[in-house]
């Protein structure tokens, strides 16, 4: 029997985010009614309209500040499973605490609210990141769920505001996840947990956006290579990222709530290395008339991927049954959604 069976009401925090909106869709499609938290009525109404044709209901509740004590007290009532996706993701923070505090306090806050107000919750799934796994080993490294990013937290502790923006963000993901597992270990609540660790995540844009400048960071990288007239010599001779489609990350959240064996586990959701050369090769295939991107190098794909770190996503395939999208399909769907919405 599923840990959280279809038909159970699921709480999804931060429901208007890029990955989160796809995750709401995946839960609804799988037969789980969803209550989503949003920061404003406008975002809630956008989602209510987006999902109004779903076979099971979507509702929203406003949580303006996820770091505030008791922020999720009302939101957790009557739900059976929780997917906590709400956490800041940007590289603009000066003080690391701008990222770390809401990430940690939001995670612990939702757990405390569940413990206080809803003993019927069976499982909590947290959206973490490969940022919490990357340990800084010499490249090319192979990372698994056994790895932890201790380096970024040490750099932030030592350098504070002078730490680089990437370390500030990666430390926030590591510390939030560690707080999650520590809570479960110390408090021994009635629920268990799992964590999902995506790398650079692309896919169709369906979330509420005021303008294209507010696009999620990962899709923004792909968009930049599509429209910003990058030069040939700007393409790096490696694949600097791993990647995944948002729809696969969404399915991982659904399956992590449902599959009994997922309890207590971390899951990397990565389809493998990718980078600008891979993006422009996909552009050449699907958007050959555009002149705003450089020409790709097919001959070097395997060599450049071999130089890259690998986040091993096979555990999610094996335990959760995830089948990853192909890169070309994901790039095409991403750009198609942006062309349709913003005429990029």
C-alpha positions in Angstrom: 0.0 0.0 0.0 1.3 3.5 -0.8 2.7 5.4 2.1 0.3 8.3 1.1 -2.4 6.8 -1.2 -4.1 8.7 -4.0 -7.1 10.6 -2.8 -5.2 11.9 0.3 -5.0 15.7 0.7 -1.4 16.9 0.1 0.1 20.2 1.3 2.6 21.7 -1.2 4.4 24.8 0.1 5.6 27.5 -2.2 3.2 26.3 -4.8 3.8 29.1 -7.3 7.5 28.3 -7.9 8.7 26.8 -11.1 9.3 23.2 -9.9 6.4 23.5 -7.5 3.8 24.4 -10.1 4.7 21.3 -12.1 4.6 19.3 -8.9 1.1 20.5 -8.1 0.1 19.4 -11.6 1.7 16.0 -11.1 -0.1 15.4 -7.8 -3.4 16.4 -9.3 -2.9 14.2 -12.3 -2.1 11.3 -9.9 -5.4 11.8 -8.0 -4.1 13.7 -5.0 -6.1 16.9 -4.0 -3.6 19.7 -3.3 -3.6 22.6 -0.9 -0.8 25.0 -2.0 0.7 27.8 0.0 1.4 31.1 -1.8 2.5 34.5 -0.7 -0.3 36.5 -2.3 -3.9 36.2 -3.5 -2.9 37.0 -7.1 -0.6 34.0 -7.2 -3.2 31.8 -5.6 -5.9 32.9 -8.1 -3.5 32.3 -11.0 -3.0 28.7 -9.8 -6.6 28.2 -9.1 -7.4 29.2 -12.7 -4.5 27.1 -14.1 -5.8 23.9 -12.3 -9.5 24.5 -12.5 -10.1 21.6 -14.9 -8.2 19.0 -12.7 -10.0 15.8 -11.8 -9.4 16.4 -8.1 -9.5 19.8 -6.4 -6.8 22.4 -5.9 -7.1 25.0 -3.1 -4.6 27.6 -1.8 -3.8 29.3 1.4 -1.7 32.4 1.9 1.5 32.2 3.9 3.3 35.5 3.5 6.5 34.7 5.5 7.6 31.0 5.7 10.2 31.8 8.3 7.6 33.2 10.8 6.8 31.0 13.8 3.6 29.1 13.3 3.4 30.2 9.6 2.1 26.7 8.5 -0.2 26.0 11.5 -3.4 26.4 9.5 -2.0 25.0 6.3 -1.1 21.6 7.7 -4.5 20.8 9.1 -6.3 17.7 7.6 -3.5 16.9 5.1 -1.9 13.4 4.9 1.3 14.2 3.0 3.5 17.3 2.7 5.8 18.4 -0.1 7.9 21.4 1.1 9.3 23.2 -1.9 9.3 26.7 -0.5 12.9 28.1 -0.2 14.7 31.1 -1.7 16.8 30.5 -4.8 18.9 33.4 -6.0 22.5 34.6 -6.0 21.8 38.2 -4.9 22.2 37.9 -1.1 24.8 40.0 0.6 24.4 38.5 4.1 24.2 34.7 3.9 21.5 34.7 6.5 19.2 36.2 3.9 19.1 32.7 2.3 20.0 30.5 5.2 17.4 31.7 7.7 14.2 31.3 5.6 15.5 28.0 4.2 16.2 26.5 7.6 13.3 28.2 9.5 10.8 27.4 6.8 11.8 23.7 6.8 11.8 23.4 10.6 8.6 25.5 10.8 6.5 23.2 8.7 7.7 20.2 10.7 6.8 21.9 14.0 3.4 22.8 12.6 2.7 19.2 11.6 3.9 17.9 15.0 1.7 20.4 16.8 -1.5 20.3 14.7 -1.6 17.1 12.6 -0.4 13.7 13.8 -2.0 12.1 10.8 0.7 13.2 8.4 2.4 10.1 7.1 5.4 11.6 5.1 7.1 14.9 4.4 9.1 15.3 1.2 11.6 18.2 1.0 12.9 19.8 -2.2 16.6 20.0 -1.6 19.2 20.3 -4.4 22.5 18.8 -5.7 23.9 21.9 -4.0 23.6 20.0 -0.7 25.5 17.1 -2.2 28.4 18.7 -4.2 31.4 18.3 -2.0 34.0 20.1 -4.1 35.9 16.9 -5.1 38.3 17.4 -8.0 36.4 17.1 -11.3 35.3 14.9 -12.9 33.7 13.5 -9.8 30.8 11.1 -9.4 28.3 12.1 -6.7 25.7 9.9 -5.0 23.2 10.4 -2.2 26.0 9.5 0.3 27.8 12.8 -0.4 27.3 16.1 1.5 28.4 19.6 0.7 30.4 20.6 3.8 32.7 22.9 1.9 30.1 25.7 1.2 28.9 25.8 4.8 32.6 26.1 6.0 33.3 28.9 3.5 30.2 30.8 4.6 31.1 30.3 8.2 34.6 31.6 7.6 33.9 34.4 5.1 30.4 35.6 5.9 29.2 38.2 3.5 32.5 37.9 1.6 31.7 34.3 0.6 30.8 33.8 -3.1 27.1 33.9 -4.0 27.1 30.2 -5.0 28.4 29.1 -1.6 25.7 31.2 0.2 23.0 29.5 -1.7 24.5 26.0 -1.5 25.0 26.4 2.3 21.3 27.3 2.7 20.3 24.0 1.0 22.8 21.9 3.0 21.8 23.5 6.3 18.1 23.2 5.6 18.3 19.6 4.8 20.5 18.8 7.8 17.9 20.5 10.0 15.2 18.3 8.4 17.0 15.0 9.2 18.0 16.2 12.7 14.4 17.1 13.5 13.3 13.6 12.5 16.1 12.0 14.4 15.6 14.1 17.6 11.9 14.4 17.7 10.9 11.0 16.3 7.6 12.3 14.9 4.8 10.2 13.6 5.9 10.9 10.0 9.0 10.0 8.1 10.7 11.9 5.3 12.5 12.0 2.0 14.5 14.6 0.1 14.7 15.3 -3.6 17.9 16.7 -5.1 17.6 18.2 -8.6 20.4 19.9 -10.5 19.8 22.6 -13.1 16.1 22.2 -13.9 14.5 23.2 -17.2 11.1 22.7 -18.7 8.0 24.5 -19.8 7.1 27.7 -17.9 3.6 27.4 -16.4 4.1 29.2 -13.1 2.9 32.8 -12.5 5.5 35.3 -13.8 5.1 39.1 -13.8 7.7 39.4 -16.6 10.3 37.2 -18.4 13.0 38.8 -16.2 11.5 36.9 -13.3 12.1 33.5 -14.9 13.6 30.8 -12.8 17.4 30.8 -12.7 17.9 27.5 -14.6 15.5 28.3 -17.5 17.2 31.7 -17.6 20.5 30.1 -18.5 19.0 28.2 -21.4 17.1 31.3 -22.6 20.3 33.3 -22.5 22.0 30.9 -24.9 19.0 31.0 -27.1 18.5 34.7 -27.6 21.5 36.7 -26.3 24.0 36.3 -29.2 26.7 34.4 -27.3 29.9 33.9 -29.3 31.3 30.6 -30.4 34.3 30.9 -28.0 32.0 31.4 -25.0 30.9 27.7 -25.2 32.9 25.9 -22.5 34.8 22.7 -23.4 32.8 20.7 -20.9 29.3 20.3 -19.6 29.4 22.5 -16.5 26.0 21.4 -15.2 23.9 18.3 -14.7 20.3 18.8 -15.7 16.8 17.5 -15.3 13.3 18.3 -16.6 11.0 19.9 -14.1 8.3 17.3 -14.9 10.6 14.5 -13.8 11.3 16.3 -10.5 7.6 16.7 -10.0 7.0 13.0 -10.5 9.8 12.3 -8.0 7.9 14.2 -5.4 4.7 12.3 -6.1 6.5 8.9 -6.0 8.5 9.8 -2.9 5.2 10.4 -1.0 3.7 7.2 -2.4 6.5 4.6 -2.4 6.9 3.0 1.0 10.6 2.3 0.4 11.3 6.1 -0.1 11.0 6.9 3.6 14.3 8.0 5.1 16.0 8.3 1.7 17.7 11.0 -0.3 17.1 11.0 -4.1 19.2 12.7 -6.8 17.1 13.5 -9.8 19.6 14.0 -12.5 19.5 13.0 -16.2 23.2 13.6 -16.6 25.7 16.3 -17.7 24.6 19.1 -20.0 25.8 22.5 -20.9 25.7 25.3 -23.5 27.0 23.0 -26.3 24.1 20.7 -25.7 21.6 23.5 -25.7 22.7 25.0 -28.9 22.7 21.6 -30.6 19.1 21.3 -29.6 18.4 24.8 -30.9 19.9 23.8 -34.3 17.5 20.9 -34.5 14.3 22.6 -33.5 14.9 26.3 -34.2 17.2 26.3 -37.3 16.0 29.7 -38.5 17.2 31.6 -35.5 20.5 33.5 -35.7 20.9 34.4 -32.0 22.9 31.4 -30.8 26.3 30.0 -31.8 26.9 26.8 -33.6 27.2 23.6 -31.6 30.0 21.0 -31.7 28.5 17.5 -32.1 31.9 15.8 -32.3 32.9 16.9 -28.8 29.7 16.0 -26.9 31.0 12.7 -25.4 34.4 14.1 -24.6 33.1 17.2 -22.9 30.5 15.2 -20.9 33.4 12.9 -19.7 35.2 16.0 -18.3 32.1 16.9 -16.2 30.9 16.0 -12.7 28.1 13.4 -12.7 25.3 13.4 -10.2 24.1 9.8 -10.3 20.3 9.8 -10.7 19.9 6.1 -11.0 18.5 5.6 -7.4 15.4 7.7 -8.4 15.0 5.5 -11.5 15.3 2.3 -9.4 13.3 3.1 -6.3 10.8 5.8 -7.6 10.4 4.5 -11.1 11.4 7.9 -12.7 12.0 7.9 -16.5 14.0 11.0 -17.4 13.1 13.2 -20.4 15.6 13.5 -23.3 17.5 16.8 -23.3 16.4 17.8 -26.8 12.7 17.3 -25.8 13.1 19.3 -22.7 15.0 22.2 -24.4 12.4 22.3 -27.1 9.5 22.4 -24.6 11.2 25.1 -22.6 11.8 27.4 -25.5 8.4 26.7 -27.0 6.7 27.8 -23.8 8.7 31.0 -23.7 8.1 31.8 -27.4 4.3 31.3 -26.8 4.2 33.3 -23.6 6.8 36.1 -24.3 7.6 35.8 -28.0 11.3 35.6 -27.2 
